[in-house]
Amino acid sequence: MEFGEVVRRRRMVRAYDPDRPVPEEVVTRALEHATRSPSAGFSQGWDFVVLTTEQERERFWSAATSAEARERMDPWLRGVRSAPCLVVCLSDKEAYLERYAEPDKGRADRDEAHWPVPYWDVDTGMAALLMLLTAVDEGLGGLFFGVPVEHGAQTVAALGAPAGRRIVGVVAMGYAASDRDRRSPSLRRGRRPVSEVAHRGAYGRPWVGGEVRREVEQG
Ligand SMILES: Cc1cc2nc3c(=O)[nH]c(=O)nc-3n(C[C@H](O)[C@H](O)[C@H](O)COP(=O)(O)O)c2cc1C
C-alpha cells in the first residue's frame, strides 16, 4: 500500500473477528518495524510482550482490568477483548540512564532531571505507531490503548516482566469486525487543521501550504 494511504486509512479498531488469528509473519513484520523506530542515543529501551493464545490474553485481561469491569463487560471491553493479538509495549527507563552514563553522552550522574521529557516512553510510543501502521498495510486493524494506573504494576508482574518496566500502552491487532466496530465519539471533536497546529517561523503565524495556500490566494 502507498505510504500516504496507510497513514490516511489508519484508525483505531475496537472490535475484531475473534476467529481470524493474525498470521505469525504479520506479527513478526510489525515487530521488525517496531525495532526500526528511532530512539534517543539508540537506547532502544523497549520490550514487546506478544500475547496470541487465549490463555496468554486472559492472563493479561485479568491483571489489567478489575473483576467488576470484566463482569460488566461494557461494549468497549467486549470489543477489544475480541482482538486475537495483543502486544504489550514496555518502556525501560534504566536503559536510558545507563546509555547516557556512557562516555559519549557523559551523564554519569544518571540524574533524571536531564530528562524533562521521558524519552523511554516517547520512543516506545513511536515503535507502537509503526506496529499500527504495519497492521493497516497488511489489511488488518489495530488499537493503541492504555492500562489503568492502578493495574499497571500487577500487569507487569503477570507478564513476568521486571518491576521497573512501564506499560506505555498495548497494541491490539486483528481483522476488523466492521459490523460491530464503533468509531470513538471523541472524533466528533474534529481534526485540527494543519493551519491551526503548525506555525510558520514562530508561534501564532499559521502554516498555510499547498491546497490551503492556493485557496487563500484565490479567495
Ligand atoms: C496515547 C494514546 C492512548 C489511547 N488510549 C486509548 C484507550 O485507552 N482506549 C481507546 O479506545 N482508545 C485509545 N486511544 C485511541 C484514541 O481515542 C484515538 O486515537 C483518537 O480518538 C483518534 O481516532 P483514530 O486513531 O481512530 O483516528 C489512544 C490513543 C493514544 C495515542
The ligand as an ORCA input file, in Angstrom:
! r2SCAN-3c Opt
* xyz 0 1
  C      -1.646      7.609     23.832
  C      -2.986      7.110     23.371
  C      -3.802      6.446     24.257
  C      -5.048      5.973     23.827
  N      -5.801      5.248     24.709
  C      -6.946      4.703     24.271
  C      -7.696      3.856     25.131
  O      -7.296      3.575     26.272
  N      -8.858      3.338     24.649
  C      -9.288      3.597     23.375
  O     -10.335      3.072     22.997
  N      -8.604      4.395     22.538
  C      -7.440      4.933     22.951
  N      -6.715      5.723     22.093
  C      -7.220      5.986     20.733
  C      -7.763      7.404     20.539
  O      -9.044      7.509     21.119
  C      -7.820      7.689     19.037
  O      -6.514      7.632     18.503
  C      -8.439      9.052     18.707
  O      -9.776      9.112     19.119
  C      -8.385      9.344     17.187
  O      -9.014      8.309     16.476
  P      -8.261      7.469     15.347
  O      -6.944      6.988     15.924
  O      -9.216      6.324     15.036
  O      -8.050      8.374     14.175
  C      -5.479      6.191     22.491
  C      -4.624      6.864     21.612
  C      -3.397      7.294     22.030
  C      -2.491      7.983     21.028
*
